[in-house]
Amino acid sequence: MVKGIKSYVIIIVFALAGSTIMYLYYYFVGCKTGSCLITSSPTISSGYGLLFGGLIGSTINDFINKKNKKT
């Protein structure tokens, strides 16, 4: 069980980092008019950050797992 959780740690860290970065982007830059799709709402911004962060984390996790299997 613990080994299964360890394999998802990188994905979770990248997803949370992406979500935080996109929220900070919304907060400091944002969209003043409300017509911007991604930056008009903190929920949408954080959701996109979570999604893209998870995708990047998944890619890195797969790369690390393939590298470890070769050795």
N, C-alpha and C positions, 0 to 999 in steps of 0.2 A: 504494500500500500504506500509506504513512504517513497519507494523508488518511483512510483507513478506520479506522485505529487512533485517530486524533484524535477521531473522532466518538463513540468509546466511552469516552473518558477521564472524562467527567462521570458516566456510569453506574458505572464502576469505582470512582471516588472515593466516590460516595454509597453504594454497596454495602459497601465496606470500612468506611466511617464507621458505617453501620447495624449491621454485624456487631460492631464494636468497642463501640459504645454498648450493644448488647444484652448483650454479654459483661460489661461493667462493671455493668450492671443486675443480672445474675445474681450477680456476685461480691459486690456491696455490699448488695443487697436480697434477691434470691433467694427460695427457698422452703425453709423449714426442714423441713417434713414430707415433701417429695418428691412430694406429690400434685398440685402445680401443673403443668399440661402444658407451658407455655412455659419457665418459670423453674426447672424441676427439674434440668435438665442444661445444662452450658455449650455443648455441641454444638447442642442444639435451640435455645437462646437465640440463639446466633450465626447459625444457619441462618435463623431467622425475621428477624433483623436484616439479613442479607445479602439476603434476598428482598425485604423491604419497602424497604430502601435502594436496591436496584436498580430497583424499580418507580418510586420517587420520582425517581431519577436519570434514568430513561428518559422520564418525563413532562417533566421540565425540559429534557432534551436535545431532545425533539420541539418544545417551545415555542421554544427558541432557534433551531432549524433553520427553523421556519416564519417566525420574525421576520426571520432573515437572508435568506430567499428573497423576502420582500416588498420589501426595500431593494435 
